Amino acid sequence: MRKTILGKKLGMSQMFDESGTWVPVTLIEAGPCTVLQVKSVDSDGYDALQVGFDVTHKDTGKPMEGHFAKVGAPAQRYVREIPPIDGQEVEPGQAIDLSLFEGVKQVDVQGTSKGKGFAGTVKRWNHSIGPKSHGSKSKRSIGSTGMMQDPGRVIKGKKMPGQMGSDKVKVRNLKVIQADAEKNLLIVRGAVPGATGCYLTVEESL
């Protein structure tokens, strides 16, 4: 199973790598994550760890309050399931920190991309614009959406105007520049999805 941890995007910066090249980097607060539940094939039909990240003081609802209290953990804002850790017995209430990623060279980072609101096809799908002159009234219009009598409908998946961004995005094979378990700080080369402060899932690359 791949090593996985939850984190939060702190922002971007730039630094020198080991070869002296000035590179863009992203700073991620990775862990610590509290194990809330250990799922197994016998009880749940599959193996997984339910973990929480980022303590919150807002109302979480009585069902979740009881779930957190069961393991003696404070309320967590970001709760997800991750694969079990190979060769390591984990108990509810135990913390998972960045020391898990010791020796890892590349990671995959998944997050929610920035939302850009309702957008037309030119911006959303990079469609070409229509003619600008000679009386044209369709400079940035969608154009044809399909055939007339056959099939007589808009085909599923047709690229049309709509909500742009705010999608689940995964960036693969980002180089790990630095992993500081004491500060829970993971520095990777390049950009990761989402705005500053958004939650991320960090996995060891295959």
C-alpha positions in Angstrom: 0.0 0.0 0.0 1.1 3.5 -0.7 2.1 5.8 2.1 -0.6 8.5 2.5 -1.0 11.5 4.7 -3.4 14.5 4.8 -2.2 18.1 4.7 -2.9 21.7 4.1 -1.4 24.0 1.4 0.6 26.8 3.1 1.6 28.6 -0.1 4.3 28.8 -2.7 7.9 30.1 -2.6 11.2 29.5 -4.4 14.5 28.1 -3.3 17.7 26.6 -4.6 17.8 22.8 -5.1 20.9 20.6 -4.6 22.2 21.5 -8.1 22.0 25.2 -7.5 18.9 25.8 -9.7 16.3 28.3 -8.6 13.1 26.3 -8.5 9.4 27.1 -7.5 8.2 25.1 -4.5 5.0 24.5 -2.6 4.9 24.4 1.2 2.5 21.8 2.7 1.6 21.3 6.3 1.5 17.5 6.3 0.0 15.9 9.4 -0.1 15.0 12.2 -3.2 12.9 11.4 -5.2 11.2 14.2 -6.4 7.6 13.4 -10.2 7.6 14.1 -11.1 4.1 13.0 -9.3 1.0 11.7 -11.4 -0.7 9.1 -10.8 -4.4 8.2 -12.2 -7.0 5.7 -13.9 -8.8 8.5 -15.9 -5.9 9.9 -16.2 -3.5 6.9 -15.4 -5.6 3.8 -12.1 -3.7 3.1 -8.9 -2.6 4.8 -8.5 1.2 5.4 -7.6 3.8 8.0 -10.0 6.6 8.8 -7.9 9.6 9.8 -8.6 13.2 10.7 -6.6 16.4 10.3 -6.7 20.0 11.5 -8.5 20.4 14.9 -11.6 22.5 14.7 -13.7 24.2 17.4 -16.8 24.6 15.3 -20.0 22.6 15.7 -19.4 19.1 14.2 -22.8 17.5 15.0 -23.5 15.0 17.7 -22.8 11.8 15.6 -19.3 13.0 14.8 -18.7 14.4 18.3 -19.3 10.9 19.6 -17.1 9.4 16.9 -14.2 11.7 17.9 -14.8 11.2 21.7 -14.7 7.4 21.2 -11.0 7.6 20.5 -10.3 10.6 22.8 -9.5 12.9 19.9 -10.6 16.6 19.5 -12.9 17.4 16.6 -11.2 17.2 13.2 -12.1 19.4 10.3 -10.8 17.1 7.5 -11.7 13.4 7.7 -10.7 10.9 5.0 -9.8 7.3 4.5 -6.3 6.2 3.5 -4.7 2.8 2.8 -3.3 0.9 5.8 0.4 1.2 6.6 2.4 -1.8 5.5 4.1 -3.7 8.4 2.8 -1.4 11.1 0.0 -2.0 13.5 -2.1 1.2 14.0 -4.6 1.7 16.8 -7.5 4.3 17.0 -6.2 7.5 18.6 -2.7 7.1 17.3 -1.0 9.9 15.4 0.5 9.6 11.9 3.2 12.2 11.2 5.5 13.1 8.4 8.2 10.6 9.6 6.2 8.1 7.6 7.6 9.7 4.4 11.2 9.3 5.3 13.2 8.3 2.2 10.3 9.1 -0.2 11.6 10.9 -3.3 8.4 11.7 -5.2 4.7 12.2 -4.2 1.3 12.6 -5.8 -0.8 15.4 -4.4 -4.6 15.6 -4.8 -6.8 18.6 -4.0 -9.7 20.8 -5.2 -8.7 23.3 -7.9 -9.6 27.0 -7.6 -13.2 27.7 -8.6 -13.6 30.2 -11.4 -17.4 30.4 -11.5 -19.6 30.2 -14.6 -17.5 30.4 -17.8 -18.1 30.2 -21.5 -16.6 27.7 -23.9 -13.8 30.1 -25.0 -12.4 30.3 -21.5 -13.5 26.9 -20.2 -12.5 24.7 -23.1 -10.2 27.0 -25.2 -12.6 27.1 -28.1 -11.9 29.4 -31.0 -13.8 32.7 -31.3 -16.0 33.6 -34.2 -15.4 36.5 -36.7 -15.1 39.9 -35.1 -16.3 42.0 -38.1 -18.7 42.0 -41.1 -21.8 42.1 -38.9 -21.0 39.0 -36.9 -23.1 38.5 -33.8 -21.4 35.4 -32.6 -17.9 36.4 -31.5 -17.8 34.2 -28.4 -20.9 32.1 -28.8 -20.9 28.4 -28.4 -21.8 27.7 -32.0 -23.3 24.3 -33.1 -24.2 21.9 -30.3 -24.9 18.9 -32.6 -26.8 17.6 -35.6 -30.5 18.4 -36.3 -32.7 15.4 -37.1 -30.2 12.6 -36.4 -29.6 12.2 -33.5 -31.8 15.2 -32.8 -30.3 15.8 -29.3 -27.2 17.1 -27.6 -24.6 14.3 -27.2 -23.6 13.5 -23.6 -20.3 15.1 -22.7 -20.6 18.0 -25.1 -18.3 20.8 -24.1 -20.6 23.7 -23.1 -20.6 26.7 -20.8 -20.8 25.9 -17.1 -19.0 25.9 -13.8 -15.2 26.1 -14.3 -12.8 24.9 -11.7 -13.6 23.5 -8.2 -12.7 20.0 -9.5 -10.8 17.2 -7.9 -7.3 17.3 -9.4 -4.2 15.1 -8.8 -0.7 16.2 -9.7 1.7 13.3 -10.0 5.4 12.7 -9.4 6.3 15.9 -7.7 9.9 15.9 -6.4 10.3 16.1 -2.6 12.7 18.9 -1.8 12.5 18.6 2.0 10.5 16.7 4.6 10.7 18.1 8.1 8.9 15.7 10.5 9.5 18.0 13.5 7.7 21.0 11.9 5.3 18.8 9.9 6.5 20.7 6.8 6.7 19.1 3.4 8.3 21.0 0.5 7.7 19.8 -3.0 8.9 21.2 -6.4 6.2 22.8 -8.5 2.6 23.7 -7.9 -0.3 21.7 -6.3 -4.0 22.2 -6.9 -6.1 24.6 -4.9 -5.8 27.9 -3.1 -3.7 28.6 0.0 -5.3 26.9 3.0 -7.0 24.2 1.0 -6.8 20.5 2.2 -4.7 18.0 0.3 -4.1 14.3 0.2 -0.4 13.4 -0.3 0.6 10.0 -1.5 3.9 8.3 -2.3 4.3 8.1 -6.1 4.2 4.6 -7.7 
